[in-house]
Amino acid sequence: MTTTQTSITVTRTIDAPAKDIFDVLSLPARHPEFDGSGFVRSAENTERITKVGEQFAMNMSGDHMGGDYQTYNHVSAFDANKMIGWKPTPEKGADETPGWEWLYELKPLDSGDTEVSLTYDWSKVTDPKLLPLFPLVSEEQLEESLNLLAAAVTKS
């Protein structure tokens, strides 16, 4: 685990090949299965993520937003079976994001397992109204996301 003033990274080994893990991560409909924050409810998009620049919408719920809301996620990183990331924005069709990112990095191990790192980075958030919210998700919730991801992969 690594924590800075503007990011948290957690890592764990998952007993599955990187391809199987990536298959879960790249399908927004599966995201509620591995959300350790409890905010993600369902995906609006059911298509698999295939490249940087794509967008997908998620139905969310949290007290910090007064209940139910949607996020529109811009795919910011994509390298099949190695890395996938997205930057949420609350506005549909927005070209700019408020500055936080979720990034999963997969490193295959000789054993056939995969080391998975999840980084929650809010270093590019500049809006003074948003800054006090961060970090909105704790290290423990990120660790739970990786635990849930391991369980989701074994269900596949």
Secondary structure, DSSP 8 states (H G I E B T S, - for coil): -EE-SSEEEEEEEESS-HHHHHHHHT-GGGGGGG-TTS-EEEES--S---STT-EEEEEEEEGGGTEEEEEEEEEEEEETTTEEEEEEESSTT-SS--S-EEEEEEEE-TTS-EEEEEEEE-TT---TTTGGG-S-S-HHHHHHHHHHHHHHHHH-
